[in-house]
Amino acid sequence: MSLRGSGLVRSRGPVVLLSALVVDSMGTGMFQPLSVLFFAKLTIVPLALIGVLLSLSTAVTLPVPLLAGRLADRTGPLTLVVGVQFAQGAGFLLYTAVTGPVGIFLASALVAIGVRFFWSCVFTAVADFADGSDARRAKEEWFGWVATTRTAGLGVGGLITAAAVGIDTPVACRTLAVGSALCFLCAGVAIAIRVRAPRRETADDHGGYRGMLGARPFLALTGLNTVFALSSMMPALGLPVFVTVGLGGPA
């Protein structure tokens, strides 16, 4: 549904929005390779238990997408994006103070909840922004720009981490966590201050979850996406641990 000509607030801040998403993804790229090694280096918690705790912290976020849609309808997806960026920033700041299993679970759960909310609403926010933008670009173009800029941010964040982990000290690890937190907080502040998008009208008759569960092509796509997510995340999370711990390679 296009919102052009509806008299609603126009979108503004496209450069700020894309730049903020670059900074956001830099925070992700800086910490993703360290997500398991970080706690192994800074705590005495066994590596196997760390893996279990991180898995549990992700498992508790599974209901989040069921809530994200309703919250996005009430507050606006862009507002929700800002809120969860602040939540992720707070979670990474907590990482620097973690000493045991409970702290690992709580800090990682806060970050994981923020991540799940983010991916549940960011593309709706971008779609709303595209509808209210004066630039006559299709939503696919906006999604393409978002994917490109986020990929660039992930790469830059990964390069920063590659340089920092060579120092291989607790201070370097904590500095990366603080850097990731600042990335998320700065991105949230920038979007909150400079970016505006119209609110999408929500339809009352949308079939609910019963209609969704009856859409077999959608369920098949969701299942394939689950397999893709597993296959793409396992190397990112497991390879650094395998190389440094299993093979005894240098940081």
Residue pairs with C-beta under 8 A, 6 or more apart in sequence:
1 131
1 200
1 201
2 131
3 128
3 131
3 132
3 198
3 200
4 131
4 132
6 198
8 132
8 198
8 199
9 132
9 196
9 197
9 198
10 132
10 133
10 134
10 196
10 198
11 128
11 129
11 130
11 131
11 132
11 133
11 134
11 196
11 197
11 198
12 194
12 195
12 196
13 191
13 194
13 195
13 196
14 129
14 133
14 135
16 190
16 191
16 194
16 195
17 126
17 129
17 191
17 195
18 145
18 146
18 149
19 149
19 190
20 186
20 187
20 188
20 190
20 191
20 195
21 122
21 146
21 149
21 150
21 153
21 187
22 149
22 150
22 152
22 153
22 156
23 153
23 183
23 186
23 187
23 190
24 85
24 150
24 153
24 183
24 184
24 187
25 149
25 150
25 151
25 152
25 153
25 154
25 157
26 153
26 154
26 156
26 157
26 160
26 183
27 88
27 89
27 92
27 157
27 179
27 180
27 181
27 182
27 183
27 184
27 187
28 153
28 154
28 157
28 180
29 153
29 154
29 155
29 156
29 157
29 158
29 160
29 161
30 157
30 158
30 160
30 161
30 176
30 179
30 180
30 183
31 38
31 92
31 157
31 161
31 176
31 177
31 180
32 154
32 157
32 158
32 236
32 237
33 158
33 161
33 162
33 165
33 236
33 240
34 161
34 165
34 173
34 176
34 240
35 54
35 108
35 237
36 47
36 50
36 51
36 54
36 237
36 238
36 240
36 241
37 240
37 241
37 244
38 95
38 173
38 176
38 177
39 45
39 50
39 98
39 104
40 47
40 50
40 241
40 245
41 170
41 173
42 98
42 170
42 173
42 174
43 50
43 98
43 99
43 100
43 104
45 53
45 100
45 101
45 104
47 241
47 245
49 101
50 104
53 101
53 104
53 105
53 108
54 104
54 108
56 105
56 109
57 104
57 105
57 108
57 109
57 111
57 112
58 108
58 112
60 109
60 112
60 113
61 109
61 112
61 113
61 115
61 116
64 113
64 116
64 117
64 120
65 116
65 120
66 209
68 80
68 116
68 117
68 120
68 121
69 120
69 121
71 80
71 117
71 121
72 80
72 120
72 121
72 124
72 125
73 202
75 83
76 125
76 128
76 197
76 199
77 121
77 122
77 124
77 125
77 128
78 125
78 128
78 129
78 191
78 195
78 196
78 197
80 117
80 121
80 125
81 118
81 121
81 122
81 125
81 188
81 191
82 188
82 191
82 192
83 117
83 188
84 113
84 114
84 115
84 117
84 118
84 121
85 114
85 118
85 184
85 185
85 187
85 188
85 191
86 184
86 185
86 188
87 110
87 111
87 113
87 114
87 117
88 110
88 111
88 114
88 115
88 118
88 181
88 184
89 181
89 182
89 183
89 184
89 185
89 188
90 110
90 181
91 107
91 108
91 110
91 111
91 114
91 181
92 107
92 111
92 177
92 178
92 180
92 181
92 184
93 177
93 178
93 181
94 103
94 106
94 107
94 110
95 107
95 108
95 111
95 174
95 177
96 174
96 177
96 178
97 103
98 104
98 107
114 184
122 146
123 143
123 146
124 200
125 197
126 139
126 142
126 143
126 146
127 139
127 142
127 200
128 197
128 198
128 199
128 200
129 142
129 195
129 197
130 137
130 138
130 139
130 141
130 142
131 139
131 197
131 198
131 200
132 197
132 198
133 142
157 180
157 183
160 176
160 179
161 176
164 172
164 175
164 176
165 172
165 173
165 176
165 251
166 250
166 251
168 251
207 214
212 218
213 219
243 249
244 250
244 251
